[in-house]
């Protein structure tokens, strides 16, 4: 997997590699990502976790939650406003990935046979999330 680190310290990848990394990260960390998304949805309303590629490939990624009102006002991510207005937070998450200082990719993930719903994920790992 070829990648480079740009001047801002972000790891950058070609489009297909980035997509595979992002979807793989969501898949491997579904319960945590879904639980964080639900906790923040309850606290702040619609929005999505924004992950940065500050870690090496396959590592942990930094994350902050962006509420919809911030997304609507930011030129870098406002194109995802409609997606964030229409998803079902009880069954889906919207995950945003900062892939370069001026590029964000968004993914809508939902329930599968192997995944728990965001509210249930939060109930299962609430103590862990609230201890940090």
Beta strands, then each sheet from edge to edge (+ up, - down):
strand 1: 4-5
strand 2: 11-12
strand 3: 47-52
strand 4: 62-67
strand 5: 92-100
strand 6: 103-110
sheet 1: 1+ 2-
sheet 2: 4+ 3- 5- 6+
end
